[in-house]
Amino acid sequence: TREHYKSPSALATTAAGFSASPVKASGLATCCCRTSTNLFTSTTRFASSSSSGFQQPGGVRVLASAASGLLQGGSRMASSHATENPYGSLLTDLPKPGGGTYGKYYSLTKLNDPRVDILPYSIRYLLESAIRNCDNFQVLKADVEKIVDWEITAPKQVEIPFKPARVILQDFTGVPAVVDLAAMRDAITRLGGDPDKINPLVPVDLVIDHSVQVDVSRTPNALQANMEMEFGRNKERFAFLKWGATAFKNMLVVPPGSGIVHQVNLEYLARVVFNSDGLLYPDSLVGTDSHTTMIDGLGVAGWGVGGIEAEAAMLGQPMSMVLPGVVGFKLNGKLRTGVTATDLVLTVTQILRKHGVVGKFVEFYGKGMSELSLADRATIANMSPEYGATMGFFPVDKVTLQYLRLTGRDEEKVKEIEAYLRANNLFIDHEKPQKENIYTSYLELDLGSVEPCISGPKRPHDRVKLKDMKVDWQACLDNKVGFKGFAVPKDEQDKVVKFTFNGQPAEMRHGSVVIAAITSCTNTSNPSVMLGAGLVAKKATELGLEVKPWIKTSLAPGSGVVTLYLEKSGLAKYLDQQGFSLVGYGCTTCIGNSGELHEAVAEAIAENDVIAAAVLSGNRNFEGRVHPLTRANYLASPPLVVAYAFAGTVNIDFETEPIGVGKGGKAVFLRDVWPSNEEVSEAVGRSVLPEMFRSTYAKITKGNEMWNHLACPQGSQYAWDPNSTYVHEPPFFKTMTKDPPGVPSVKDAYCLLNFGDSITTDHISPAGNINKDSPAAKYLVEHGVDRKDFNSYGSRRGNDEVMARGTFANIRIVNKFLKGEVGPRTLHIPSQEKMFIYDAAQKYKEEGVDTIILAGAEYGSGSSRDWAAKGPYLQGVKAVIAKSFERIHRSNLVGMGLIPLCFKAGEDAESLGLTGLERYTIHMPDVENIKPGMDVAVTTNDGKKFTCVLRFDTQVELTYFQNGGILHYVLRQLL
């Protein structure tokens, strides 16, 4: 790669928060919304003036798929302060080739401004949205000018509003969002307002994909068995979501067993271009999952936000964002034979992490773009959170249009999409000479230089070339405990643990693979790597190899289309034979829903302190996430997942060591089973057909028998069950008043936790298993829940009592107070007693004292979990002082009314001599004197004083803070 920069000032962009801008209640009063009388909308996904495309049968709500959540005809939300769009003169007819028009659109070319012609494509999407929504109230002409002048304004950290066309949710984040909306209805009623104002004003799609666990695997009935167990555990949650689909307007719920949210979005939900009653504009969205960015591969502008922000966006709030810098990433050449899209994305992730792209857009361009399939692009876009960017954007080109046709989109709609994007200078044609756009900084990669690789053992950006894996593994055993170390003594590194598995002798070593999972939206949406995995299984089976029976193997694709093309290719049977049976359509192992290991395997690991390994085709491998007993977790392409399953260990050099012994005692190497590019291409061309997508998605909203027979409550306000351990009325609005509380003080606060670097949202609010000895387990047992029915933290996010107890409950969390001891405990400073973090937090609250958290760099990295902010709020935490924050998590803290503070550059707790045992006072100025990014003094009871940067990044965020949080602000605006 090469890096070259425009200027130091152009690189001055920092982490950008995305939150909602003020809007008057009157702006919500006259919005036309879809009425809701059934569990699905019958939204036409690809309606156009000439064709309807996909239809969603069975519902009674009807609205063109082009619905944007704005008034019909494309007008803005009504407001007594709004004026006519000052850019009305830009409205232009889009002609059809055979006569007539598709409709009208706001033409960027009619601005006749040369600055627009060299803007990054991703910034043009922001510009179009600002022009279309400009009313000099929510969106000002000055905002449009800021975007037009992006080259000058972006380095200055200017703030702009953005209105996404839609919002997408998954069930782990969707349940608490709907819980909050239900609680807001109760609160607005109590305060004398109209509960009907609490309704989504933009289309909301919620895909239930995070609940299925791999309880059963390696059997033909695994899919049905896991779905039955999923419904058994989650019946109450599912009924609540089904209620939400009927109680709230403009909400579509895609039932369990349908697929992974981002793959369903890519293959079905994405519009690419809306046509709302004759007004055309680009599709855009925000989602409550950090990997919402996968849709950027389709040329749809989308990114992850916290659930709190998404709820505000649903309620019509424009999002306030810092105008981002854009890193131009030029791709040349083509991938070599044997190199997969997974190898490419892990390489790109490492490059971009090194470059530094937090708070920025990354835009890909260059001749190499035409060599990448849409699925390859989506894989790269998917991992934007791992490389830190807000978006990893691929402008629409002919490859995009080919994908829309492949996935069964209507031909007339595809033509309309192309016509609009070409006319509005949002389409890129690689066959024509390209004028290079201006970017904040530049990167370049020769695709031919990418080598096969995996990432791990504890972070997705710790890439390891496949040829170096054995050496790297040995180094990890030697290194001190850390992201690349386990500190295993030399004399224990080669120990062999013998155990009995189902009556047969078995053995395990450090590095033995115990989980091999083909999972995750990142890879299962890509036919090349999925069919590649099938080809590896086929070749290895024919050579006589077998995966060891104690390895937990699984296949969890992102949509039913994968099953159809694996079956048509004839490769499904080989995957089944090697234990990669279909276990469900959902996220499974990638989010920690890997299920239990066989008791004999679990005992062998736990009793002998084995560093066991998981290999998965996922996007996250933080310690404690995949499974509590797999301390080494590696991200790999699906074909490599199968290869490592055969090898049975990550301690292998594939070049010189066989992955197994086949027929006749012959050693079989990876090269013997690895398919050529031609073999993969032939399988894709023969097996992946448009009709598969059409048939799959024609059925998707019909639900399944278990979902369709699920009873759900009725009524516009939810009848809370005080005994429920899944859905509980949250306390956030119970004591809310009509007037804002103002700026809270933080005086003589104790430090609840003292962290180092890279504390993830998995550490703060784990999604996986509920440990039997945890405070959450104690609560569940007290409420009559058997241990076998604990389910996961992620599935219980609708219950604040469980989630407050589950905050900081990760069994691998490292707190400096414990001096090397790992686990969810801390020191209650006044008593010097060591106890569970939740218990210490409660003790501080009972004593009437505030608490803060000290942290290092990248605090809150990982998934966009609103409970990672809600949980600390409920535990009484008032502020977090860190070296740096992950973008979404910082915004979530603001959304909950917590104070995010950053140490000054070059400083941290250690350099300032902070032990965490002090008492801290944060000297916040009065309301009228607080400014975004200002310096704030912090003092301690023992005389230390230091200065931090207040990480409220926009004036709007200050408004939220003064109101006690974003949702409190929204509620007050609706009264």
Residue pairs with C-beta under 8 A, 6 or more apart in sequence:
1 351
1 443
1 444
1 445
2 443
2 444
3 355
3 441
3 442
3 443
4 441
4 442
5 11
5 441
5 442
6 438
6 439
6 440
6 441
6 442
9 155
10 154
10 155
10 325
10 440
10 441
11 155
11 325
11 440
11 441
12 155
12 157
13 154
13 155
13 157
13 322
13 324
13 325
13 359
13 360
13 440
14 157
14 358
14 359
15 358
15 359
15 884
15 885
15 886
15 887
15 890
15 953
16 321
16 322
16 324
16 359
16 390
16 887
16 953
17 320
17 321
17 322
17 887
17 890
17 891
17 894
17 951
17 953
17 954
17 957
18 162
18 286
18 303
18 305
18 309
18 319
18 320
18 321
18 390
18 887
18 888
18 891
19 309
19 312
19 319
19 320
19 321
19 891
19 894
19 895
19 954
19 956
19 957
19 960
19 966
20 309
20 312
20 313
20 317
20 318
20 319
20 320
20 956
20 960
20 966
20 970
21 138
21 161
21 317
21 318
21 319
21 320
21 956
22 956
22 959
22 969
22 973
23 77
23 79
23 138
23 316
23 317
23 318
23 973
24 79
24 80
24 81
24 973
25 197
25 973
25 974
25 975
26 78
26 79
26 80
26 81
27 77
27 78
27 79
27 82
27 137
27 138
27 316
28 77
28 197
28 201
28 315
28 316
28 974
29 78
29 197
30 71
30 77
30 78
31 69
31 70
31 71
31 77
31 78
31 201
31 316
32 71
32 72
33 69
33 199
33 200
33 201
33 249
33 250
34 41
34 43
34 61
34 63
34 67
34 203
34 249
34 250
35 61
35 249
36 61
36 245
36 246
36 247
36 248
36 249
36 250
36 251
37 60
37 61
37 246
38 58
38 59
38 60
38 61
38 245
38 246
39 59
39 242
39 245
39 246
39 253
39 703
39 712
40 56
40 58
40 59
40 61
40 245
40 252
40 253
40 701
40 703
41 56
41 59
41 61
41 63
41 250
41 251
41 252
42 55
42 56
42 57
42 58
42 59
42 60
42 61
42 62
43 56
43 59
43 61
43 62
43 63
43 64
43 65
43 67
43 203
43 252
44 52
44 53
44 54
44 55
44 56
44 62
44 63
44 64
44 65
45 53
45 54
45 56
45 65
45 268
45 269
45 271
46 52
46 53
46 54
46 65
46 271
46 409
46 410
46 413
47 53
47 64
47 65
47 66
47 275
47 413
48 102
48 275
48 410
48 412
48 413
48 416
49 100
49 101
49 102
49 103
49 275
49 278
49 416
50 96
50 412
50 416
51 410
51 411
51 412
51 413
52 410
53 65
53 409
53 410
53 412
53 413
54 268
54 408
54 409
54 410
54 694
54 697
54 698
55 698
56 701
57 698
57 701
57 702
58 701
58 702
59 701
64 275
64 276
64 277
65 271
65 274
66 271
66 274
66 275
66 276
66 277
66 279
67 203
67 250
67 274
67 276
68 74
68 165
68 166
68 202
68 203
68 274
68 276
68 281
69 165
69 166
69 200
69 201
69 202
69 203
69 250
69 316
70 76
70 77
70 133
70 202
70 276
71 77
71 78
72 276
72 277
73 276
73 277
73 278
73 279
74 132
74 276
74 277
74 278
74 279
74 281
76 82
76 85
76 133
76 135
76 138
77 138
77 201
77 316
79 135
79 137
79 138
81 137
82 135
82 136
82 137
82 138
83 135
83 136
83 137
84 135
85 132
85 134
85 135
86 134
86 136
86 141
87 106
87 131
87 132
87 134
87 144
89 110
90 106
90 107
90 108
90 110
90 111
90 131
91 104
91 105
91 106
91 107
92 104
92 105
92 106
92 107
92 110
92 423
93 101
93 103
93 104
94 101
94 102
94 103
94 104
94 105
94 280
94 419
94 420
94 423
95 101
95 102
96 102
96 419
97 415
97 419
102 275
102 280
102 416
102 419
102 420
103 275
103 277
103 278
103 279
103 280
104 278
104 279
104 280
105 279
105 280
105 281
105 420
105 423
105 424
106 128
106 131
106 132
106 281
107 423
107 424
108 116
108 124
108 127
108 128
108 131
108 424
108 425
108 426
109 116
109 423
109 424
109 425
111 148
113 148
115 148
115 149
115 150
115 151
116 124
116 127
116 148
116 425
117 425
117 435
118 151
118 435
118 437
118 438
119 127
119 148
119 150
119 437
119 438
120 150
120 326
120 328
120 361
120 363
120 437
120 438
120 439
121 363
121 393
121 395
121 426
121 428
121 437
122 301
122 326
122 361
122 363
122 391
122 393
122 395
123 147
123 150
123 326
123 361
124 425
124 426
125 282
125 284
125 301
125 426
126 147
126 160
126 162
126 301
126 323
127 144
127 147
127 148
128 281
128 282
128 424
128 426
129 162
129 163
129 281
129 282
129 284
130 139
130 143
130 144
130 147
130 160
130 161
130 162
131 144
132 281
133 139
133 161
133 163
133 318
134 140
134 141
134 143
134 144
138 161
138 163
138 318
139 161
139 163
139 318
143 160
143 161
146 153
146 158
146 160
146 323
147 153
147 160
147 323
150 323
151 438
153 323
154 323
154 324
154 325
154 326
154 440
155 325
155 440
157 322
157 323
157 933
157 953
158 322
158 323
159 320
159 321
159 322
159 323
159 954
159 955
159 956
160 320
160 321
160 322
160 323
161 318
161 319
161 320
161 321
162 318
162 319
162 320
162 321
163 318
163 319
164 202
164 284
164 285
164 286
164 302
164 313
164 319
165 202
165 203
165 271
165 274
165 281
165 282
165 283
165 284
165 285
166 202
166 203
166 204
166 205
166 283
166 284
166 285
167 200
167 202
167 203
167 204
167 205
167 285
167 286
167 287
167 288
167 310
167 313
167 314
168 204
168 205
168 206
168 207
168 261
168 265
168 269
168 285
168 286
168 287
168 288
168 289
168 292
168 302
169 177
169 204
169 205
169 206
169 207
169 261
169 287
169 288
169 289
169 307
169 310
170 206
170 207
170 208
170 209
170 210
170 261
170 287
170 288
170 289
170 587
171 206
171 207
171 208
171 209
171 210
171 211
171 237
171 241
171 256
172 210
172 211
172 591
172 767
172 794
172 795
172 797
173 288
173 289
173 307
173 310
173 797
173 864
173 865
173 866
174 206
174 208
174 241
174 288
175 237
175 240
175 241
175 727
175 797
175 798
176 307
176 730
176 797
176 798
176 866
176 867
176 870
177 288
177 307
177 310
177 311
177 314
177 866
178 206
178 240
178 241
178 244
178 248
178 798
179 240
179 727
179 728
179 729
179 730
179 798
180 307
180 308
180 311
180 730
180 732
180 967
181 198
181 244
181 248
181 311
181 314
182 244
182 247
182 717
182 718
182 729
183 729
183 730
183 732
183 733
184 198
184 733
184 967
184 970
184 971
185 195
185 198
185 716
185 717
185 718
186 195
186 717
186 718
186 729
186 733
187 733
187 734
187 736
187 971
188 194
188 195
188 197
188 198
188 971
188 974
188 975
189 195
189 717
191 736
191 738
191 971
191 975
192 975
193 971
193 974
193 975
194 974
195 716
195 717
196 716
197 974
198 315
198 974
199 248
199 249
199 250
199 315
200 248
200 249
200 250
200 251
200 314
200 315
201 250
201 314
201 315
201 316
202 250
202 313
202 314
202 316
203 250
203 252
204 248
204 250
204 251
204 252
204 314
205 252
205 254
205 265
205 269
206 241
206 244
206 245
206 251
206 252
206 253
206 254
207 254
207 258
207 259
207 260
207 261
207 264
207 265
208 238
208 241
208 253
208 254
208 255
208 256
208 258
209 256
209 258
209 259
209 260
209 261
209 264
209 585
209 586
209 587
210 586
210 587
210 591
210 593
210 767
210 794
210 795
211 230
211 233
211 234
211 237
211 238
211 256
211 586
211 593
211 794
211 795
212 226
212 227
212 230
212 256
212 257
212 556
212 583
212 584
212 585
212 586
212 587
212 588
212 593
213 226
213 229
213 230
213 588
213 593
213 594
213 595
213 792
214 222
214 226
214 517
214 552
214 554
214 556
214 583
214 584
214 588
214 589
214 593
214 594
214 595
215 225
215 226
215 229
215 595
215 596
216 222
216 225
216 226
216 229
216 583
216 595
217 552
217 553
217 554
217 579
217 581
217 583
217 595
218 549
218 552
218 553
218 554
218 579
218 581
219 225
219 581
220 576
220 581
222 554
222 581
222 582
222 583
222 584
223 581
223 582
223 583
223 584
226 583
226 584
227 256
227 257
227 584
227 704
227 706
228 706
230 256
230 584
231 238
231 256
231 706
231 707
231 710
233 789
233 791
233 795
234 256
234 726
234 791
234 795
235 710
236 724
236 726
236 727
237 726
237 727
237 795
237 798
238 256
238 707
238 710
239 710
239 711
239 712
239 713
240 712
240 713
240 718
240 726
240 727
240 798
241 253
242 253
242 707
242 710
242 712
243 712
243 713
243 714
243 718
244 251
244 253
245 251
245 252
245 253
246 712
246 714
247 715
247 716
247 717
247 718
252 701
254 264
254 700
254 701
255 700
255 701
255 703
255 704
255 707
256 586
256 704
256 706
256 707
257 584
257 585
257 586
257 704
257 707
258 264
258 559
258 560
258 585
258 700
259 267
259 557
259 558
259 559
259 560
259 585
259 586
259 700
260 520
260 521
260 524
260 525
260 557
260 558
260 559
260 585
260 586
260 587
261 287
261 289
261 521
262 289
262 291
262 292
262 294
262 295
262 382
262 521
262 525
262 558
263 294
263 521
263 524
263 525
263 557
263 558
263 559
264 558
264 559
264 700
265 287
265 292
265 294
265 295
266 294
266 295
266 297
266 298
266 378
266 407
266 525
267 407
267 525
267 559
267 561
267 693
267 697
268 407
268 693
268 697
268 700
270 283
270 295
270 298
270 300
271 283
271 300
272 282
272 283
272 298
272 299
272 300
272 396
272 400
272 404
272 417
273 280
273 281
273 282
273 283
273 416
273 417
273 420
273 421
274 280
274 281
274 282
274 283
275 416
280 416
280 420
282 300
282 301
282 421
282 426
283 300
283 301
284 300
284 301
284 302
285 292
285 295
285 300
285 301
285 302
286 292
286 302
286 303
286 304
286 305
286 309
286 310
286 313
286 319
287 302
287 303
287 304
287 305
287 310
288 304
288 305
288 306
288 307
288 310
288 864
288 866
289 304
289 863
289 864
290 304
290 384
290 385
290 862
290 863
290 864
290 888
291 304
291 382
291 383
291 384
291 385
291 521
291 522
291 619
292 302
292 303
292 304
293 302
293 303
293 304
293 381
293 382
293 383
293 384
293 385
293 389
293 390
293 391
293 392
294 378
294 381
294 382
294 521
294 522
294 525
295 302
295 378
295 381
296 302
296 303
296 381
296 384
296 391
296 392
296 393
296 394
297 374
297 375
297 377
297 378
297 379
297 380
297 381
297 382
297 392
297 394
298 374
298 377
298 378
298 394
298 396
298 400
298 403
299 393
299 394
299 395
299 396
299 397
299 400
299 421
301 391
301 393
302 391
303 384
303 390
303 391
304 385
304 864
304 888
305 313
305 319
305 864
305 888
305 891
306 864
306 865
306 866
306 869
306 888
306 889
306 891
306 892
306 895
307 864
307 865
307 866
307 892
308 866
308 869
308 870
308 892
308 895
308 896
308 965
308 966
308 967
309 319
309 891
309 892
309 895
309 966
311 967
311 970
312 319
312 966
312 967
312 970
313 319
315 970
315 974
317 970
320 954
320 956
320 957
322 359
322 953
322 954
324 359
324 360
324 361
324 390
325 359
325 360
325 361
325 440
325 441
326 360
326 361
326 362
326 363
326 439
326 440
327 352
327 355
327 357
327 360
327 361
327 362
327 363
327 389
327 439
327 440
327 441
327 442
327 443
328 363
328 365
328 436
328 437
328 439
328 440
328 441
328 442
328 443
329 348
329 352
329 362
329 363
329 364
329 365
329 442
329 443
329 444
329 445
330 364
330 365
330 366
330 368
330 442
330 443
330 444
330 445
331 364
331 365
331 366
331 367
331 368
331 369
331 371
331 372
331 444
331 445
331 447
332 366
332 367
332 368
332 444
332 445
332 446
332 447
333 368
333 371
333 446
333 447
333 448
333 449
334 368
334 371
334 447
334 448
335 343
335 344
335 371
335 447
335 448
335 450
336 448
336 450
337 676
337 677
338 452
338 674
338 676
338 677
339 450
339 451
339 452
340 452
340 528
340 529
340 532
340 637
340 639
340 640
341 372
341 373
341 375
341 376
341 379
341 380
341 523
341 526
341 528
341 529
341 637
342 379
342 522
342 523
342 529
342 617
342 635
342 636
342 637
342 638
342 640
343 450
343 451
343 452
343 453
343 637
344 376
344 379
344 380
344 447
344 450
345 379
345 380
345 382
345 383
345 522
346 453
346 454
346 455
346 460
346 463
346 635
347 445
347 450
347 451
347 453
347 463
348 380
348 383
348 387
348 445
349 383
349 386
349 387
349 455
349 460
349 461
349 463
350 461
350 463
351 387
351 443
351 445
352 362
352 387
352 388
352 389
352 443
353 386
353 387
353 388
353 461
355 441
355 443
356 388
357 387
357 388
357 389
358 388
358 389
358 884
358 886
358 887
359 390
359 887
360 389
360 390
360 440
361 389
361 390
361 391
361 393
362 384
362 387
362 389
362 391
362 392
362 393
363 393
363 394
363 395
363 437
363 439
364 377
364 380
364 392
364 393
364 394
365 395
365 428
365 434
365 436
365 437
366 444
367 430
368 445
368 446
368 447
369 377
369 394
369 397
369 399
369 428
369 430
370 397
370 398
370 399
370 430
371 447
372 380
372 399
372 447
373 399
373 403
373 526
373 528
374 399
374 400
374 402
374 403
375 403
375 525
375 526
375 527
375 528
376 526
376 528
377 394
377 399
378 525
378 526
379 522
379 523
379 525
379 526
380 392
380 394
381 391
381 392
381 393
381 394
382 521
382 522
382 619
383 392
383 460
383 522
383 619
384 390
384 391
384 392
385 619
385 862
385 863
385 864
386 460
386 461
386 619
386 620
387 461
388 886
388 887
390 887
394 400
395 426
395 427
395 428
396 417
396 421
396 426
396 427
396 428
397 427
397 428
397 429
397 430
398 429
398 430
398 431
401 414
401 417
401 418
404 413
404 414
404 417
405 411
405 414
405 690
406 688
406 690
406 693
407 690
407 693
408 690
408 691
408 692
408 693
408 694
408 697
418 427
420 426
421 427
428 434
451 465
451 466
451 467
452 465
452 466
452 467
452 640
453 463
453 464
453 465
453 466
454 463
454 464
454 466
454 469
454 615
454 634
454 635
454 636
454 640
455 461
455 462
455 463
455 464
455 621
455 634
455 635
455 636
456 462
456 464
456 621
456 632
456 633
456 634
456 635
457 476
457 484
457 613
457 621
457 631
457 632
457 633
457 634
458 483
458 484
458 621
458 622
458 623
458 632
458 633
459 483
459 621
459 622
459 758
460 619
460 620
460 621
460 635
462 483
462 484
464 472
466 640
466 654
467 653
467 654
467 655
469 650
469 652
469 653
469 654
470 651
470 652
470 653
470 657
472 484
473 511
473 650
473 651
474 493
474 651
475 484
475 485
476 484
476 485
476 486
476 632
477 486
477 488
477 493
477 510
477 611
478 485
478 487
478 488
478 490
479 485
479 486
479 487
480 487
481 487
483 758
486 510
486 611
486 631
486 632
488 510
488 611
493 510
494 509
495 509
495 510
495 608
496 507
496 508
496 509
497 507
497 508
497 509
497 604
497 608
497 610
498 505
498 506
498 507
499 506
499 507
499 508
499 600
499 601
499 603
499 604
500 506
500 600
501 549
501 550
501 598
501 600
501 601
502 549
502 600
504 549
506 548
506 550
506 600
506 604
508 514
508 601
508 604
508 605
508 608
508 610
508 612
509 610
509 649
509 651
510 610
510 611
510 651
511 611
511 613
511 632
511 649
511 650
511 651
512 610
512 612
512 613
512 648
512 649
513 551
513 612
513 613
513 614
513 615
513 644
513 645
513 647
513 648
513 649
513 650
514 550
514 551
514 552
514 597
514 601
514 605
514 612
514 613
514 614
514 629
514 630
515 551
515 552
515 589
515 594
515 597
515 613
515 614
515 615
515 616
515 626
515 627
515 630
516 547
516 551
516 552
516 553
516 554
516 580
516 614
516 615
516 616
516 641
516 642
516 644
516 645
517 552
517 553
517 554
517 556
517 588
517 589
517 590
517 594
517 614
517 615
517 616
517 617
517 618
517 641
518 524
518 530
518 533
518 554
518 555
518 556
518 557
518 575
518 580
518 616
518 617
518 638
518 641
518 642
519 554
519 555
519 556
519 587
519 588
519 589
519 590
519 616
519 617
519 618
520 558
520 587
520 589
520 590
520 616
520 617
520 618
520 619
521 558
521 587
521 619
522 590
522 617
522 618
522 619
523 529
523 530
523 617
523 618
523 637
523 638
524 530
524 556
524 557
524 558
524 559
524 562
524 617
524 638
525 558
525 559
527 562
527 565
527 684
527 687
527 688
528 680
528 681
528 684
529 617
529 637
529 638
529 639
530 557
530 562
530 565
530 566
530 638
531 565
531 566
531 569
531 571
531 680
531 683
531 684
531 687
532 637
532 638
532 639
532 675
532 680
533 575
533 580
533 637
533 638
533 639
533 641
533 642
534 566
534 569
534 571
534 572
534 574
534 575
534 683
535 571
535 639
535 675
535 679
535 680
535 683
536 639
536 642
536 643
536 673
536 674
536 675
537 571
537 574
537 575
537 577
537 578
537 580
537 642
538 571
538 574
539 672
539 673
539 674
539 675
540 578
540 642
540 646
540 659
540 660
540 662
540 668
540 673
541 574
541 577
541 578
543 662
543 663
543 666
543 668
543 672
543 673
544 662
544 663
544 664
544 666
544 668
545 646
545 659
545 660
545 661
545 662
545 668
545 673
546 578
546 646
546 660
547 553
547 578
547 579
547 645
547 646
547 648
548 648
549 579
550 598
550 600
550 601
551 579
551 645
551 648
552 594
552 595
552 597
552 598
552 601
553 578
553 579
553 580
553 581
553 645
554 580
554 581
554 583
554 588
554 589
554 594
555 575
555 580
555 581
555 582
555 583
556 582
556 583
556 584
556 585
556 586
556 587
556 588
556 589
557 563
557 582
557 585
558 585
559 585
559 696
560 585
560 696
560 700
561 688
561 692
561 693
561 696
563 572
563 582
564 692
564 695
564 696
565 687
565 688
565 689
565 692
566 572
566 575
566 687
568 686
568 687
568 689
568 692
569 683
569 686
569 687
571 683
575 581
575 642
578 642
578 645
578 646
579 645
580 642
580 645
586 593
587 593
588 594
589 614
589 616
589 618
589 626
589 627
590 616
590 618
590 619
590 620
590 626
591 620
591 625
591 767
591 768
591 794
591 863
592 625
592 626
592 627
592 762
592 766
592 767
592 768
592 769
592 792
592 794
593 768
593 792
593 794
594 614
594 626
594 627
596 602
597 605
597 627
597 629
602 629
604 610
605 612
605 629
606 629
611 631
611 632
612 629
612 630
612 631
612 632
613 630
613 632
613 633
613 634
613 649
613 650
614 621
614 626
614 627
614 630
614 632
614 633
614 634
615 633
615 634
615 636
615 640
615 641
615 644
615 645
615 650
616 626
616 633
616 634
616 635
616 636
616 641
617 635
617 636
617 637
617 638
617 641
618 626
618 635
619 635
620 635
620 762
620 862
620 863
621 633
621 634
621 635
622 633
622 760
622 762
622 763
622 862
623 631
623 633
623 812
624 762
624 763
624 766
624 768
624 810
624 811
624 812
624 813
625 633
625 762
625 766
625 767
625 768
626 633
627 768
628 768
628 769
628 771
628 811
628 812
632 650
634 644
634 650
636 644
639 674
639 675
643 654
643 659
643 670
643 673
643 674
644 650
646 659
646 660
646 668
646 673
647 654
647 659
647 660
652 659
654 669
654 670
654 671
657 669
658 667
658 668
658 669
659 668
659 669
659 670
659 673
660 667
660 668
661 667
661 668
662 668
702 708
713 719
718 727
720 727
720 728
720 729
721 727
722 728
723 783
724 799
725 779
725 780
725 783
725 785
725 796
725 799
725 801
725 802
726 795
726 796
726 798
726 799
727 798
727 799
728 798
728 799
728 800
728 801
730 800
731 800
731 874
732 870
732 965
732 967
732 968
733 967
733 968
733 971
736 964
736 968
736 971
738 972
738 975
740 962
740 963
740 964
740 968
740 969
740 972
741 962
741 963
741 964
742 927
742 962
743 924
743 926
743 927
743 930
743 961
743 962
744 878
744 897
745 924
746 850
746 852
746 878
746 879
746 899
746 920
746 921
746 922
746 924
747 850
747 921
747 922
748 849
748 850
748 919
748 920
748 921
748 941
749 849
749 850
749 851
749 852
749 878
749 879
749 919
749 920
749 921
749 922
750 829
750 830
750 844
750 849
750 850
750 851
750 852
750 919
750 920
751 829
751 851
751 852
751 853
751 854
751 916
751 917
751 918
751 920
752 826
752 837
752 840
752 841
752 844
752 851
752 852
752 853
752 875
752 876
752 877
753 808
753 815
753 817
753 826
753 837
753 853
753 854
753 855
754 815
754 816
754 817
754 853
754 854
754 909
754 915
754 916
755 814
755 815
755 816
755 853
755 854
755 855
755 856
755 859
756 814
756 816
756 855
756 856
757 856
757 857
757 858
757 883
758 856
758 857
758 858
758 861
759 813
759 855
759 856
759 858
759 859
759 860
759 861
760 860
760 861
760 862
760 863
761 860
761 861
761 862
761 863
761 864
761 865
761 868
761 886
761 889
762 810
762 862
762 863
763 808
763 810
763 812
763 813
764 807
764 808
764 810
764 860
764 865
764 868
764 871
764 872
765 793
765 803
765 806
765 807
765 865
765 867
765 868
765 871
766 793
766 806
766 809
766 810
767 792
767 793
767 794
767 863
767 865
768 792
768 793
768 794
769 790
769 792
769 793
770 776
770 777
770 780
770 790
770 791
770 792
770 793
770 796
770 802
770 806
770 809
771 777
771 809
771 811
772 787
772 790
774 805
774 806
774 809
774 824
774 836
775 805
775 806
775 809
775 836
775 838
775 839
776 793
776 796
776 802
776 805
776 806
776 809
777 787
777 790
778 805
779 801
779 802
779 805
780 790
780 802
781 787
793 802
793 803
793 806
793 809
796 802
796 803
796 806
797 803
797 867
800 870
800 874
803 867
803 870
803 871
803 874
804 838
804 871
804 874
804 875
805 838
806 871
807 837
807 838
807 867
807 868
807 871
807 872
807 874
807 875
808 824
808 826
808 837
808 838
808 871
808 872
808 875
809 824
809 837
809 838
810 824
811 822
811 823
811 824
812 822
812 823
813 822
813 823
813 824
814 822
815 825
815 826
815 837
816 916
817 826
817 827
817 916
818 825
818 826
818 827
818 834
824 836
824 837
825 834
825 835
825 836
825 837
826 834
826 835
826 836
826 837
826 840
827 833
827 834
827 840
828 834
828 835
828 840
828 843
828 844
829 917
830 847
831 843
835 843
837 875
838 875
841 851
841 875
841 876
841 877
842 875
844 850
844 851
844 876
845 875
845 876
850 876
850 878
851 875
851 876
851 877
851 878
852 877
852 878
852 879
852 880
852 881
852 920
852 922
853 872
853 877
853 879
853 880
853 881
853 882
854 881
854 882
854 909
854 914
854 916
855 880
855 881
855 882
855 883
856 882
856 883
856 908
856 909
857 882
857 883
857 884
858 883
858 884
858 885
858 886
859 880
859 882
859 883
859 884
859 885
859 886
859 889
860 868
860 885
860 886
860 888
860 889
860 890
860 892
860 893
861 886
861 889
862 886
864 888
864 889
864 892
865 889
865 892
866 892
866 895
868 889
868 892
869 889
869 892
869 893
869 895
869 896
869 898
870 896
872 880
872 893
872 896
872 898
873 896
873 897
873 898
877 898
878 898
878 899
878 922
879 898
879 899
879 900
879 901
879 922
880 893
880 898
880 899
880 900
880 901
881 901
881 902
881 903
881 909
881 920
881 938
881 948
882 900
882 901
882 902
882 903
883 902
883 903
883 908
884 902
885 893
885 900
885 902
885 951
890 900
890 951
890 953
891 957
893 899
893 900
894 900
894 951
894 952
894 957
894 960
894 961
894 966
895 960
895 965
895 966
895 967
896 965
897 960
897 961
897 963
897 964
897 965
897 968
899 922
899 924
899 950
899 961
900 950
900 951
900 952
901 922
901 936
901 938
901 948
901 949
901 950
901 951
902 948
902 949
902 951
903 909
903 912
903 946
903 948
903 949
904 946
904 947
904 948
904 949
907 946
909 916
912 944
912 946
913 944
914 940
914 944
918 940
918 941
918 942
918 944
919 940
919 941
920 938
920 939
920 940
921 938
921 939
921 940
922 936
922 938
923 936
923 937
923 938
923 939
924 930
924 936
925 934
925 936
927 962
930 950
930 952
930 958
931 950
931 958
932 950
932 952
932 953
932 954
932 955
932 957
932 958
933 949
933 950
933 951
933 952
933 953
934 949
934 950
935 947
935 948
935 949
935 950
936 947
936 948
936 949
936 950
937 945
937 946
937 947
937 948
938 945
938 946
938 947
938 948
939 945
952 958
952 961
959 969
960 966
960 968
960 969
963 969
963 972
